[in-house]
Structure formats: structure tokens, C-alpha cells
Amino acid sequence: MTNKTYKKPKLIVLITCIVVGLSLVQLTISHKLATLGGRMSQLEEKQEYLVKENKKMNEEINQMGSLSLVSLKAQEMGLVKAKKVLHLTPQIPVALDTLKVNQ
């Protein structure tokens, strides 16, 4: 009978250690998840901010490239519209001209 009395406290101590150990593991995991959740929300906020900034910059680029703005800036710089446009036609190189004659 003495053997049975020694085994019961060992079993109780073992179960208590397992429960305490698992509780510590759960606490550690919960802490990690809470920390990662906070970091995740920070990253999502940063992503939203960057997407808004990207849209704003694209709009600025589109406005700066508009023909009316380019024309206005050119006038401010003293440039004027050309009154007469001269179109140059390319001359046939001499080497190509001689090939046509030989054929």
C-alpha cells in the first residue's frame, strides 16, 4: 500500500507541471500574436498612406505633363509658337543613287 501512496503525489505533481507548462506556452503565444497584430495594423496603415501618396503624385505628374501647362510654362520662359514650319525631305545617299542607276 505504500507504493500506491507514493505514486499519487508524483502523478499530481506531473499533471500540475504539465498544466503550468502549457499555460506558459499559451501565454507566450498569445503575447506574440498580440505583438504581431499591432505590427500588422501599423504596416496596413503605412500601406494605405503610401497608396494615397502614390495616387497624389501620379495626379501631379499628369497635371505637369498636360499640354496646356507645358504651353503656359513655355510662354513664361519667353518661348513663342513657330509661325512657319520648315519640313526637310531627306536626300537619297549617293551610294543608293548609284545602285538604282546600275540596275
C-alpha positions, 0 to 999 in steps of 0.5 A: 500500500505504500507504493500506491501512496507514493505514486499519487503525489508524483502523478499530481505533481506531473499533471500540475507541471504539465498544466503550468507548462502549457499555460506558459506556452499559451501565454507566450503565444498569445503575447506574440500574436498580440505583438504581431497584430499591432505590427500588422495594423501599423504596416496596413496603415503605412500601406494605405498612406503610401497608396494615397501618396502614390495616387497624389503624385501620379495626379501631379505628374499628369497635371505637369505633363498636360499640354496646356501647362507645358504651353503656359510654362513655355510662354513664361520662359519667353518661348513663342509658337513657330509661325512657319514650319520648315519640313526637310525631305531627306536626300537619297545617299549617293551610294543608293543613287548609284545602285538604282542607276546600275540596275 
